Amino acid sequence: MVGGGPAGLTAAVALAAGGIVTALAGKPPAASDNRTTALLASSVAALETLGVWRLCRERSAPLRYLRIVDDTGRLWRAPEVKFGSEEIGLDAFGWNIENRVLVEALTQRARTLSNLTIIEDEALRVVVEADRVAVALKQNGTLTAPLAIGADGRRSLCREAAPIETDEHLYPQTALTVCFRHSRPHRETSTEFHTPSGQCTVVPLPGNRASLVWVLGPQDAEDKAALDDAELSLAIERAIHSILGKVEVEPGRGQFPLGIVTARSFGRNRIALVGEAAHVVPPVGAQGLNLGLRDAATIAELASEAHRDGHDLGSELVLARYETMRRADVGTRTMAVDLLNRSLLTDLLPVQGARGLGLYMLDRIGPLRRAIMREGVAPRAAQPRLMRGEAV
């Protein structure tokens, strides 16, 4: 296992829980990373099954309501839509948690598993051999295994070693991320403003705190990030129409250029890709890390089955099944995110009208509304055992 982020740690814990001797090599995410993740209910079910969720639940905030507000100011404007998790029988759509808190909990759980070794070291080189993969580390020699799982991000050494090419599309957008305190209660509601530059999404955190993902043009994002705390707080308050009262930004600001990157294969030559090594999507609809966690759960399930049956964990059969099980989920989510993002950036009236009509139908047609909510939280075509609350 290469990569010390949430997807890599989840895969490592799941593999070890499935009885496989596992080593994870990678540096933990930078302490300055202030991003949060809205973990969908199915992802939380997986973390509960792995014994991780109890370690971090109290430091997360439930998302019981979702609001979509058209703030484009255009001729064709969509109606405001609000969804409640009780409509589909859930206590919450998901829980928002700071990535660093999730990594801490996963690491804590990982250190309790006797057949899982965590090596905080940098991978320098990955070499595929006939019956194994060798990972050369900067300080701790070389690891070898019949299967390597690449959770090593957008510039994946594992993907390069496979070798697997990618398809990429960049947007003229940058996401500015920041956490802030506010004077009014968020009432466990996530609000997504649709603007001409993209989405401005406010997601609850515990207490009177929230995280913000503000999609802007690159220069505008740069300018906003350069503001002092008081100026940025005021800019955010105006952008979200003061729905949370007075805003006070917390230390730490991130900027992330937006684009879509998809590996042409998710597994080849004894290497399986998970998380951003396999796919990168804009921060729309909480898809990014939730897709990565489904990757982790799926490869852990397949590898555990092969291990129990005495088969080769890194065989082409295992990797072909992994590709089949993940391709449709990643493809449909990526397409949906891309269409929504493009509909906000375009000046074409028919496209704007289609987006407005779609949201109107979601607001008015109950069965469609509930079906979309269920599919968003727990996609039926991509539910590995962990996401159903079952052990691998």
ROLO-454498 format. One record per atom (N, C-alpha, C): residue in one letter; x negated, y, z negated. Coordinates in steps of 0.2 Angstrom, whole numbers, padded with zeros to 4 digits, always signed. Layout:
BEGIN
aXYZ ...
END
This chain:
BEGIN
m-0004-0006+0000 m+0000+0000+0000 m-0004+0006+0000 v-0003+0011+0005 v-0007+0017+0005 v-0002+0023+0005 g-0003+0027-0001 g+0001+0033-0001 g+0004+0033-0008 g+0003+0039-0012 g+0005+0039-0019 g+0011+0043-0020 g+0015+0045-0015 g+0021+0049-0015 g+0027+0044-0018 p+0033+0047-0018 p+0039+0043-0020 p+0041+0037-0016 a+0040+0038-0010 a+0042+0032-0005 a+0037+0026-0006 g+0031+0028-0007 g+0025+0023-0008 g+0026+0020-0015 l+0027+0024-0020 l+0028+0021-0026 l+0034+0016-0027 t+0039+0018-0024 t+0045+0014-0024 t+0044+0008-0021 a+0041+0008-0015 a+0039+0001-0011 a+0035-0003-0016 a+0030+0000-0019 a+0025-0004-0023 a+0029-0007-0029 v+0033-0003-0032 v+0037-0006-0038 v+0041-0011-0036 a+0045-0011-0030 a+0049-0016-0028 a+0046-0022-0026 l+0040-0021-0022 l+0036-0027-0020 l+0034-0031-0027 a+0031-0027-0032 a+0029-0031-0038 a+0035-0034-0041 a+0041-0031-0041 a+0047-0034-0045 a+0049-0040-0041 g+0047-0040-0034 g+0049-0046-0030 g+0043-0052-0031 g+0039-0051-0036 g+0034-0056-0037 g+0027-0056-0033 i+0026-0051-0029 i+0021-0050-0025 i+0015-0046-0028 v+0009-0049-0028 v+0003-0045-0031 v+0002-0039-0026 t+0002-0033-0029 t+0002-0027-0025 t-0003-0022-0028 a-0007-0019-0023 a-0011-0013-0025 a-0009-0007-0021 l-0008-0001-0025 l-0007+0005-0021 l-0013+0010-0022 a-0015+0012-0016 a-0020+0017-0016 a-0018+0024-0014 g-0019+0029-0017 g-0017+0035-0015 g-0017+0040-0021 k-0018+0047-0019 k-0018+0052-0023 k-0011+0054-0025 p-0009+0056-0031 p-0003+0058-0033 p-0002+0065-0029 p+0005+0067-0028 p+0006+0073-0024 p+0003+0079-0029 a+0002+0084-0025 a-0001+0090-0028 a+0003+0093-0034 a+0001+0095-0039 a+0005+0098-0044 a+0009+0104-0042 s+0006+0108-0037 s+0009+0114-0035 s+0015+0112-0030 d+0017+0106-0029 d+0022+0104-0024 d+0029+0105-0028 n+0033+0111-0027 n+0039+0112-0031 n+0045+0110-0027 r+0045+0105-0023 r+0051+0102-0019 r+0055+0098-0024 t+0061+0098-0022 t+0066+0093-0026 t+0069+0089-0021 t+0072+0083-0023 t+0076+0079-0019 t+0083+0077-0022 a+0088+0078-0018 a+0094+0076-0019 a+0095+0069-0018 l+0094+0065-0023 l+0094+0057-0022 l+0102+0055-0022 l+0103+0052-0016 l+0110+0050-0015 l+0112+0044-0020 a+0118+0043-0021 a+0120+0038-0026 a+0117+0031-0024 s+0116+0029-0018 s+0113+0022-0016 s+0106+0022-0018 s+0102+0028-0017 s+0095+0028-0020 s+0095+0028-0027 v+0099+0031-0031 v+0099+0030-0038 v+0101+0023-0040 a+0105+0020-0036 a+0107+0013-0038 a+0100+0008-0037 a+0096+0010-0032 a+0090+0006-0031 a+0085+0008-0037 l+0085+0014-0039 l+0080+0016-0045 l+0082+0013-0051 e+0089+0013-0052 e+0092+0009-0058 e+0090+0002-0058 t+0090-0001-0053 t+0089-0009-0052 t+0081-0010-0054 l+0077-0005-0052 l+0070-0006-0053 l+0068-0003-0060 g+0072-0001-0064 g+0070+0001-0070 g+0067+0008-0071 v+0068+0012-0066 v+0065+0019-0065 v+0070+0024-0067 w+0076+0024-0066 w+0081+0029-0067 w+0081+0031-0074 r+0081+0026-0078 r+0082+0028-0085 r+0076+0032-0088 l+0071+0032-0084 l+0065+0036-0086 l+0065+0044-0084 c+0070+0045-0080 c+0070+0052-0077 c+0077+0055-0077 r+0082+0051-0078 r+0089+0053-0077 r+0091+0060-0081 e+0088+0060-0087 e+0090+0066-0091 e+0087+0073-0088 r+0082+0072-0083 r+0079+0078-0080 r+0081+0079-0073 s+0087+0076-0072 s+0091+0077-0065 s+0097+0081-0066 a+0100+0083-0061 a+0107+0086-0061 a+0112+0083-0057 p+0118+0081-0059 p+0122+0078-0054 p+0125+0083-0049 l+0126+0080-0043 l+0129+0084-0038 l+0136+0081-0037 r+0141+0085-0040 r+0148+0082-0039 r+0152+0086-0034 y+0150+0092-0032 y+0153+0095-0027 y+0148+0098-0021 l+0150+0098-0015 l+0146+0101-0010 l+0151+0106-0006 r+0148+0112-0005 r+0151+0117-0001 r+0147+0119+0005 i+0151+0120+0010 i+0147+0122+0017 i+0151+0129+0018 v+0147+0134+0019 v+0149+0141+0020 v+0146+0143+0027 d+0150+0145+0032 d+0148+0148+0038 d+0146+0156+0036 d+0139+0157+0037 d+0137+0164+0035 d+0133+0166+0042 t+0135+0164+0048 t+0132+0166+0054 t+0134+0173+0056 g+0140+0175+0054 g+0143+0182+0056 g+0144+0182+0064 r+0145+0176+0067 r+0147+0175+0074 r+0154+0175+0075 l+0156+0176+0082 l+0163+0176+0084 l+0167+0170+0082 w+0163+0164+0083 w+0166+0157+0081 w+0164+0155+0074 r+0167+0156+0069 r+0165+0154+0063 r+0169+0149+0060 a+0166+0144+0057 a+0169+0138+0054 a+0172+0140+0047 p+0177+0136+0045 p+0180+0137+0039 p+0176+0135+0033 e+0176+0137+0027 e+0172+0135+0022 e+0175+0128+0020 v+0171+0123+0019 v+0173+0116+0017 v+0170+0114+0010 k+0174+0111+0006 k+0171+0109+0000 k+0173+0101-0001 f+0168+0097-0003 f+0169+0090-0004 f+0168+0089-0012 g+0172+0084-0014 g+0172+0082-0021 g+0170+0075-0022 s+0165+0073-0026 s+0164+0065-0026 s+0169+0061-0028 e+0174+0064-0032 e+0179+0060-0035 e+0184+0058-0029 e+0184+0061-0023 e+0188+0059-0018 e+0186+0052-0015 i+0180+0050-0016 i+0178+0043-0014 i+0176+0039-0020 g+0179+0041-0026 g+0178+0036-0032 g+0171+0036-0035 l+0167+0042-0034 l+0160+0042-0037 l+0160+0047-0042 d+0156+0046-0047 d+0155+0051-0052 d+0151+0057-0049 a+0147+0056-0045 a+0143+0061-0041 a+0140+0058-0035 f+0140+0063-0030 f+0137+0061-0023 f+0129+0059-0024 g+0126+0062-0029 g+0119+0061-0030 g+0117+0065-0036 w+0110+0065-0037 w+0107+0069-0042 w+0101+0072-0040 n+0100+0079-0041 n+0094+0082-0039 n+0089+0082-0044 i+0083+0081-0042 i+0077+0080-0047 i+0071+0083-0043 e+0067+0086-0048 e+0060+0088-0045 e+0056+0082-0043 n+0053+0083-0037 n+0049+0077-0035 n+0043+0075-0040 r+0040+0080-0043 r+0035+0078-0048 r+0038+0074-0054 v+0044+0075-0056 v+0047+0071-0061 v+0049+0064-0059 l+0051+0063-0053 l+0052+0057-0050 l+0046+0053-0049 v+0040+0056-0047 v+0034+0053-0047 v+0031+0051-0053 e+0032+0055-0059 e+0030+0053-0065 e+0034+0047-0068 a+0040+0046-0066 a+0044+0041-0069 a+0042+0034-0065 l+0041+0035-0058 l+0039+0029-0054 l+0032+0027-0057 t+0028+0031-0058 t+0021+0029-0060 t+0021+0026-0067 q+0026+0029-0071 q+0026+0026-0078 q+0029+0018-0077 r+0034+0017-0073 r+0037+0011-0072 r+0031+0006-0069 a+0028+0009-0064 a+0023+0005-0061 a+0017+0002-0065 r+0016+0006-0070 r+0010+0004-0075 r+0012-0001-0080 t+0019-0003-0080 t+0021-0008-0084 t+0021-0015-0081 l+0020-0015-0074 l+0020-0021-0070 l+0013-0024-0069 s+0013-0030-0072 s+0006-0033-0072 s+0003-0035-0065 n+0007-0036-0061 n+0005-0038-0054 n+0004-0032-0049 l+0005-0026-0052 l+0004-0020-0048 l-0002-0016-0051 t-0007-0014-0046 t-0012-0010-0048 t-0012-0003-0044 i-0013+0002-0048 i-0013+0009-0045 i-0020+0011-0045 i-0022+0013-0039 i-0029+0016-0038 i-0028+0023-0036 e-0030+0028-0040 e-0030+0035-0038 e-0036+0036-0034 d-0036+0035-0027 d-0042+0036-0023 d-0039+0037-0016 e-0043+0040-0012 e-0042+0042-0005 e-0044+0037+0000 a-0039+0035+0004 a-0041+0030+0009 a-0044+0034+0015 l-0050+0031+0017 l-0054+0034+0022 l-0053+0031+0029 r-0052+0024+0029 r-0051+0020+0035 r-0047+0014+0034 v-0043+0013+0039 v-0039+0007+0039 v-0040+0003+0046 v-0042-0004+0045 v-0044-0008+0050 v-0040-0014+0050 v-0037-0016+0056 v-0033-0021+0057 v-0037-0027+0059 e-0037-0033+0055 e-0040-0039+0057 e-0035-0044+0059 a-0037-0050+0061 a-0033-0055+0064 a-0028-0058+0058 d-0030-0058+0052 d-0025-0061+0047 d-0025-0057+0041 r-0027-0050+0042 r-0027-0046+0036 r-0028-0039+0038 v-0027-0034+0034 v-0028-0027+0035 v-0033-0025+0029 a-0038-0021+0031 a-0043-0019+0027 a-0043-0011+0026 v-0042-0009+0020 v-0042-0002+0018 v-0048+0001+0014 a-0052+0005+0018 a-0058+0007+0014 a-0057+0013+0010 l-0059+0013+0004 l-0057+0019-0001 l-0063+0023-0002 k-0062+0029-0004 k-0068+0034-0004 k-0072+0032-0010 q-0070+0029-0016 q-0074+0028-0022 q-0073+0021-0024 n-0068+0017-0022 n-0067+0010-0025 n-0067+0004-0020 g-0072+0005-0015 g-0073-0001-0011 g-0068-0002-0006 t-0066-0008-0004 t-0061-0010+0001 t-0056-0014-0002 l-0050-0013+0000 l-0044-0017-0002 l-0042-0021+0005 t-0040-0028+0004 t-0038-0032+0009 t-0031-0035+0008 a-0027-0036+0012 a-0020-0039+0011 a-0017-0041+0018 p-0013-0046+0018 p-0010-0048+0024 p-0005-0043+0027 l-0002-0039+0023 l+0002-0033+0025 l+0000-0027+0021 a+0000-0022+0026 a-0002-0015+0023 a+0005-0011+0024 i+0007-0007+0019 i+0012-0003+0020 i+0010+0005+0020 g+0011+0008+0025 g+0008+0015+0026 g+0014+0020+0024 a+0012+0023+0018 a+0017+0028+0015 a+0012+0034+0015 d+0008+0035+0019 d+0003+0040+0019 d+0004+0047+0023 g+0011+0048+0024 g+0013+0055+0026 g+0012+0056+0034 r+0013+0062+0036 r+0013+0064+0043 r+0007+0062+0047 r+0001+0063+0044 r-0005+0061+0047 r-0008+0054+0045 s-0003+0050+0046 s-0004+0043+0043 s-0010+0039+0046 l-0015+0037+0042 l-0021+0033+0044 l-0018+0026+0046 c-0013+0024+0043 c-0010+0017+0044 c-0007+0017+0051 r-0003+0022+0052 r+0000+0023+0059 r-0005+0023+0065 e-0011+0027+0063 e-0016+0027+0068 e-0019+0021+0069 a-0020+0017+0064 a-0024+0010+0065 a-0019+0005+0068 a-0013+0006+0068 a-0008+0000+0071 a-0009-0002+0078 p-0010+0003+0083 p-0009+0010+0083 p-0002+0011+0085 i+0001+0016+0083 i+0008+0018+0084 i+0009+0025+0086 e+0011+0027+0092 e+0012+0033+0094 e+0019+0036+0091 t+0020+0043+0092 t+0026+0046+0089 t+0029+0051+0094 d+0035+0052+0094 d+0039+0057+0097 d+0040+0063+0093 e+0039+0069+0095 e+0039+0075+0091 e+0042+0081+0094 h+0046+0084+0090 h+0049+0090+0093 h+0049+0095+0087 l+0046+0101+0088 l+0045+0106+0083 l+0051+0112+0084 y+0053+0114+0079 y+0058+0120+0079 y+0054+0126+0077 p+0057+0132+0080 p+0055+0138+0078 p+0057+0141+0071 q+0056+0136+0066 q+0058+0137+0059 q+0053+0135+0054 t+0054+0138+0048 t+0050+0136+0042 t+0054+0136+0036 a+0054+0131+0032 a+0057+0130+0026 a+0053+0134+0020 l+0056+0138+0017 l+0054+0141+0011 l+0057+0138+0005 t+0053+0135+0001 t+0056+0131-0005 t+0054+0135-0012 v+0058+0135-0016 v+0057+0139-0023 v+0062+0136-0028 c+0061+0136-0034 c+0065+0135-0039 c+0067+0141-0043 f+0073+0142-0046 f+0074+0148-0049 f+0079+0147-0055 r+0079+0152-0059 r+0084+0152-0065 r+0090+0157-0063 h+0096+0156-0065 h+0101+0160-0063 h+0106+0161-0070 s+0110+0166-0069 s+0114+0168-0075 s+0121+0165-0075 r+0124+0163-0070 r+0130+0160-0070 r+0129+0152-0069 p+0134+0148-0072 p+0133+0141-0071 p+0134+0139-0064 h+0131+0133-0062 h+0131+0131-0055 h+0137+0126-0054 r+0140+0124-0060 r+0146+0119-0060 r+0145+0113-0056 e+0138+0111-0056 e+0136+0105-0052 e+0138+0105-0045 t+0138+0111-0042 t+0140+0112-0035 t+0134+0114-0031 s+0133+0110-0025 s+0127+0112-0020 s+0131+0116-0015 t+0128+0122-0013 t+0131+0126-0008 t+0126+0127-0002 e+0128+0126+0004 e+0124+0126+0010 e+0127+0132+0014 f+0123+0137+0015 f+0125+0142+0019 f+0122+0141+0026 h+0126+0141+0031 h+0124+0141+0038 h+0123+0148+0041 t+0117+0149+0042 t+0115+0156+0045 t+0112+0155+0052 p+0111+0161+0055 p+0108+0160+0062 p+0101+0157+0063 s+0097+0158+0057 s+0091+0155+0057 s+0090+0148+0055 g+0096+0145+0052 g+0096+0138+0049 g+0100+0138+0043 q+0098+0133+0039 q+0102+0133+0032 q+0099+0136+0027 c+0103+0138+0022 c+0100+0141+0016 c+0104+0137+0010 t+0101+0132+0007 t+0104+0127+0003 t+0102+0128-0004 v+0107+0129-0009 v+0105+0129-0016 v+0108+0123-0019 v+0104+0120-0023 v+0105+0113-0026 v+0104+0114-0033 p+0109+0111-0038 p+0108+0112-0045 p+0102+0108-0048 l+0099+0111-0053 l+0095+0107-0057 l+0097+0108-0064 p+0095+0104-0069 p+0097+0104-0076 p+0097+0111-0079 g+0102+0113-0083 g+0103+0119-0086 g+0105+0124-0080 n+0104+0131-0082 n+0105+0136-0077 n+0099+0137-0072 r+0097+0131-0069 r+0092+0131-0064 r+0094+0128-0057 a+0091+0130-0052 a+0093+0127-0045 a+0086+0127-0041 s+0087+0123-0036 s+0081+0123-0031 s+0084+0126-0024 l+0080+0129-0020 l+0082+0133-0014 l+0078+0130-0009 v+0081+0128-0003 v+0078+0127+0003 v+0081+0132+0008 w+0077+0137+0010 w+0079+0143+0014 w+0075+0142+0021 v+0079+0141+0026 v+0076+0140+0033 v+0076+0146+0037 l+0070+0148+0039 l+0070+0155+0042 l+0065+0155+0048 g+0065+0160+0052 g+0059+0160+0057 g+0053+0160+0053 p+0047+0158+0057 p+0041+0158+0053 p+0038+0164+0050 q+0039+0170+0054 q+0036+0176+0051 q+0041+0178+0046 d+0047+0177+0046 d+0052+0179+0041 d+0050+0175+0034 a+0049+0169+0035 a+0047+0165+0029 a+0041+0167+0026 e+0036+0169+0030 e+0029+0172+0028 e+0030+0178+0024 d+0035+0182+0027 d+0036+0189+0024 d+0039+0188+0017 k+0044+0183+0017 k+0048+0182+0010 k+0043+0179+0005 a+0039+0174+0007 a+0034+0171+0003 a+0029+0176+0000 a+0028+0182+0003 a+0023+0186+0001 a+0026+0191-0004 l+0033+0191-0005 l+0036+0196-0009 l+0034+0195-0017 d+0034+0200-0021 d+0033+0198-0028 d+0039+0195-0031 d+0039+0193-0037 d+0044+0189-0040 d+0051+0193-0040 a+0051+0199-0042 a+0057+0203-0042 a+0060+0204-0036 e+0056+0205-0030 e+0058+0206-0024 e+0061+0200-0021 l+0058+0194-0022 l+0060+0188-0019 l+0067+0186-0023 s+0067+0187-0029 s+0073+0185-0033 s+0079+0189-0030 l+0078+0196-0029 l+0083+0200-0026 l+0085+0197-0019 a+0080+0196-0015 a+0082+0193-0008 a+0086+0187-0008 i+0084+0182-0013 i+0088+0176-0014 i+0095+0177-0016 e+0096+0182-0021 e+0102+0183-0024 e+0107+0186-0018 r+0104+0190-0014 r+0108+0193-0008 r+0109+0187-0003 a+0105+0183-0002 a+0106+0178+0003 a+0111+0173+0001 i+0112+0172-0005 i+0117+0167-0008 i+0123+0171-0010 h+0123+0177-0009 h+0129+0181-0010 h+0131+0181-0018 s+0126+0181-0022 s+0127+0182-0029 s+0131+0176-0032 i+0132+0171-0029 i+0136+0166-0032 i+0134+0163-0039 l+0127+0164-0040 l+0125+0161-0046 l+0122+0167-0051 g+0125+0173-0049 g+0123+0179-0053 g+0116+0181-0052 k+0113+0183-0058 k+0106+0186-0057 k+0101+0180-0056 v+0096+0181-0052 v+0091+0176-0050 v+0084+0178-0053 e+0081+0173-0055 e+0074+0174-0057 e+0070+0168-0055 v+0065+0169-0050 v+0062+0164-0047 v+0056+0162-0052 e+0055+0155-0051 e+0050+0152-0055 e+0043+0152-0051 p+0038+0151-0055 p+0031+0150-0051 p+0031+0145-0046 g+0028+0146-0040 g+0027+0141-0035 g+0032+0142-0029 r+0029+0143-0024 r+0033+0143-0017 r+0030+0139-0012 g+0034+0136-0008 g+0031+0131-0003 g+0034+0134+0004 q+0030+0132+0009 q+0032+0134+0016 q+0030+0128+0020 f+0035+0125+0024 f+0035+0119+0028 f+0038+0120+0035 p+0033+0120+0040 p+0036+0121+0047 p+0041+0115+0048 l+0046+0116+0052 l+0051+0111+0053 l+0050+0108+0060 g+0052+0101+0060 g+0051+0098+0066 g+0054+0091+0065 i+0055+0087+0070 i+0057+0080+0070 i+0051+0076+0073 v+0049+0071+0069 v+0044+0066+0071 v+0046+0059+0070 t+0046+0055+0075 t+0048+0048+0074 t+0043+0043+0077 a+0041+0039+0073 a+0036+0034+0076 a+0040+0029+0081 r+0036+0027+0086 r+0039+0023+0091 r+0040+0016+0089 s+0037+0014+0084 s+0038+0008+0081 s+0037+0009+0073 f+0041+0005+0069 f+0040+0006+0062 f+0036+0000+0059 g+0034-0004+0063 g+0030-0010+0061 g+0026-0013+0066 r+0019-0014+0066 r+0015-0017+0071 r+0009-0019+0068 n+0006-0025+0070 n-0001-0027+0068 n-0002-0027+0061 r+0002-0030+0057 r+0002-0031+0050 r+0003-0024+0046 i+0005-0019+0049 i+0007-0013+0046 i+0014-0011+0046 a+0017-0009+0041 a+0024-0006+0041 a+0024+0001+0038 l+0027+0005+0042 l+0027+0012+0040 l+0034+0014+0036 v+0033+0018+0031 v+0038+0020+0027 v+0038+0028+0026 g+0044+0031+0025 g+0044+0038+0023 g+0041+0042+0029 e+0037+0048+0028 e+0035+0052+0033 e+0030+0049+0038 a+0027+0044+0036 a+0023+0040+0041 a+0027+0038+0046 a+0033+0036+0045 a+0038+0033+0050 a+0042+0039+0053 h+0044+0043+0049 h+0049+0048+0052 h+0049+0055+0048 v+0050+0060+0051 v+0050+0067+0048 v+0056+0070+0050 v+0061+0072+0046 v+0067+0076+0048 v+0067+0083+0044 p+0071+0088+0047 p+0071+0094+0043 p+0075+0093+0036 p+0075+0097+0031 p+0078+0096+0025 p+0085+0098+0025 v+0089+0094+0029 v+0096+0095+0030 v+0100+0089+0028 g+0105+0090+0024 g+0109+0084+0021 g+0106+0079+0017 a+0100+0081+0014 a+0097+0076+0009 a+0095+0070+0013 q+0093+0070+0019 q+0091+0064+0022 q+0084+0062+0022 g+0079+0066+0021 g+0072+0064+0021 g+0070+0059+0017 l+0069+0060+0010 l+0067+0055+0006 l+0072+0049+0005 n+0078+0051+0005 n+0083+0045+0005 n+0082+0040+0010 l+0080+0042+0016 l+0078+0038+0022 l+0072+0034+0020 g+0067+0037+0017 g+0061+0034+0015 g+0062+0029+0010 l+0066+0030+0005 l+0068+0025+0000 l+0071+0019+0003 r+0075+0020+0008 r+0078+0014+0011 r+0073+0010+0015 d+0068+0014+0018 d+0063+0010+0021 d+0059+0006+0016 a+0058+0009+0010 a+0054+0005+0005 a+0058-0001+0002 a+0064+0000+0001 a+0069-0005-0001 a+0069-0011+0004 t+0069-0009+0011 t+0070-0014+0016 t+0064-0018+0017 i+0058-0015+0017 i+0052-0019+0018 i+0050-0023+0012 a+0052-0021+0006 a+0051-0025+0000 a+0055-0031+0000 e+0062-0030+0002 e+0066-0036+0003 e+0064-0041+0008 l+0061-0039+0014 l+0059-0043+0019 l+0052-0047+0016 a+0048-0043+0013 a+0042-0046+0011 a+0043-0051+0005 s+0047-0049+0001 s+0049-0054-0005 s+0052-0060-0002 e+0056-0060+0003 e+0059-0066+0006 e+0054-0070+0009 a+0049-0067+0013 a+0044-0071+0016 a+0039-0074+0010 h+0038-0071+0005 h+0034-0073+0000 h+0037-0079-0004 r+0044-0079-0005 r+0047-0084-0008 r+0047-0091-0004 d+0047-0089+0003 d+0048-0095+0008 d+0041-0098+0010 g+0036-0094+0007 g+0029-0096+0009 g+0027-0094+0015 h+0030-0089+0018 h+0028-0087+0025 h+0023-0081+0025 d+0020-0079+0030 d+0015-0074+0031 d+0019-0067+0030 l+0017-0063+0025 l+0021-0057+0024 l+0020-0052+0030 g+0014-0052+0033 g+0013-0047+0038 g+0014-0050+0045 s+0018-0055+0046 s+0019-0058+0052 s+0023-0053+0057 e+0023-0055+0063 e+0027-0051+0068 e+0034-0052+0067 l+0036-0058+0065 l+0043-0059+0063 l+0046-0054+0058 v+0042-0053+0052 v+0044-0049+0047 v+0044-0042+0049 l+0039-0040+0053 l+0039-0033+0056 l+0044-0031+0061 a+0046-0036+0065 a+0051-0036+0070 a+0058-0035+0066 r+0059-0039+0061 r+0065-0038+0057 r+0066-0031+0054 y+0060-0029+0051 y+0060-0022+0048 y+0062-0017+0053 e+0059-0017+0059 e+0060-0012+0065 e+0068-0012+0066 t+0071-0018+0067 t+0078-0019+0068 t+0082-0016+0063 m+0080-0017+0057 m+0085-0015+0051 m+0084-0007+0050 r+0079-0004+0052 r+0078+0003+0051 r+0079+0007+0056 r+0079+0005+0063 r+0079+0009+0068 r+0086+0013+0069 a+0091+0009+0068 a+0098+0013+0069 a+0099+0018+0064 d+0098+0016+0058 d+0099+0021+0052 d+0095+0027+0054 v+0088+0027+0055 v+0084+0033+0056 v+0086+0036+0062 g+0088+0033+0068 g+0090+0036+0074 g+0096+0040+0073 t+0101+0037+0070 t+0108+0041+0069 t+0107+0047+0065 r+0103+0046+0059 r+0102+0052+0055 r+0098+0057+0058 t+0093+0055+0062 t+0089+0060+0065 t+0093+0064+0070 m+0097+0061+0074 m+0101+0064+0079 m+0106+0069+0076 a+0110+0067+0070 a+0114+0071+0067 a+0111+0077+0065 v+0105+0077+0061 v+0102+0082+0059 v+0100+0087+0064 d+0097+0084+0070 d+0095+0088+0076 d+0101+0092+0079 l+0107+0089+0080 l+0112+0092+0083 l+0115+0098+0078 l+0115+0097+0072 l+0117+0102+0067 l+0113+0108+0067 n+0106+0106+0067 n+0101+0112+0067 n+0102+0116+0074 r+0102+0112+0079 r+0102+0116+0086 r+0109+0120+0086 s+0114+0118+0083 s+0120+0121+0084 s+0120+0128+0080 l+0116+0128+0075 l+0115+0135+0072 l+0110+0139+0075 l+0106+0137+0079 l+0101+0141+0083 l+0103+0144+0089 t+0108+0140+0092 t+0110+0142+0099 t+0115+0148+0099 d+0115+0152+0104 d+0120+0157+0105 d+0126+0155+0110 l+0126+0149+0112 l+0131+0147+0116 l+0138+0146+0113 l+0143+0150+0115 l+0149+0150+0111 l+0152+0143+0111 p+0152+0139+0116 p+0155+0132+0116 p+0152+0128+0111 v+0146+0128+0110 v+0142+0124+0104 v+0144+0127+0098 q+0145+0133+0097 q+0147+0136+0090 q+0154+0134+0089 g+0158+0134+0094 g+0165+0132+0093 g+0166+0125+0091 a+0162+0121+0094 a+0162+0114+0093 a+0160+0112+0085 r+0155+0116+0083 r+0153+0115+0076 r+0159+0117+0071 g+0162+0123+0073 g+0167+0125+0069 g+0173+0120+0069 l+0175+0118+0075 l+0180+0113+0075 l+0179+0107+0071 g+0172+0104+0072 g+0171+0098+0068 g+0172+0099+0060 l+0170+0105+0058 l+0170+0107+0051 l+0178+0108+0049 y+0182+0110+0053 y+0189+0111+0052 y+0192+0104+0052 m+0190+0100+0056 m+0193+0093+0056 m+0191+0089+0049 l+0185+0090+0047 l+0183+0087+0041 l+0187+0090+0035 d+0188+0097+0035 d+0192+0100+0030 d+0199+0097+0030 r+0202+0096+0036 r+0209+0094+0036 r+0211+0087+0037 i+0207+0083+0039 i+0209+0076+0041 i+0206+0072+0035 g+0210+0069+0030 g+0208+0066+0025 g+0204+0059+0026 p+0207+0055+0030 p+0203+0049+0031 p+0196+0050+0035 l+0196+0055+0039 l+0189+0056+0042 l+0184+0059+0037 r+0187+0064+0033 r+0183+0067+0028 r+0180+0062+0023 r+0184+0057+0021 r+0182+0052+0016 r+0177+0047+0019 a+0178+0045+0026 a+0174+0041+0029 a+0167+0044+0030 i+0167+0050+0032 i+0160+0054+0033 i+0157+0054+0026 m+0160+0056+0020 m+0157+0056+0014 m+0154+0049+0012 r+0158+0044+0013 r+0155+0037+0011 r+0149+0036+0015 e+0149+0037+0022 e+0144+0035+0026 e+0138+0040+0024 g+0139+0046+0022 g+0133+0050+0020 g+0130+0048+0014 v+0134+0045+0009 v+0131+0043+0003 v+0128+0036+0003 a+0131+0031+0007 a+0129+0024+0007 a+0131+0022+0014 p+0126+0023+0019 p+0127+0020+0026 p+0128+0013+0026 r+0134+0010+0029 r+0135+0003+0028 r+0131-0001+0032 a+0128+0002+0038 a+0123-0002+0042 a+0116-0003+0040 a+0115+0001+0034 a+0108+0001+0032 a+0107+0001+0024 q+0110-0005+0022 q+0110-0005+0014 q+0106-0011+0012 p+0100-0011+0011 p+0096-0016+0008 p+0099-0018+0001 r+0097-0023-0001 r+0099-0026-0008 r+0099-0021-0013 l+0093-0017-0014 l+0092-0013-0019 l+0097-0007-0019 m+0099-0005-0013 m+0104+0001-0013 m+0111-0002-0015 r+0112-0008-0015 r+0118-0011-0018 r+0117-0013-0025 g+0112-0011-0028 g+0111-0013-0035 g+0109-0020-0037 e+0106-0023-0031 e+0104-0030-0032 e+0096-0031-0032 a+0093-0035-0035 a+0086-0036-0035 a+0084-0039-0029 v+0078-0037-0027 v+0075-0040-0020 v+0074-0047-0021 
END
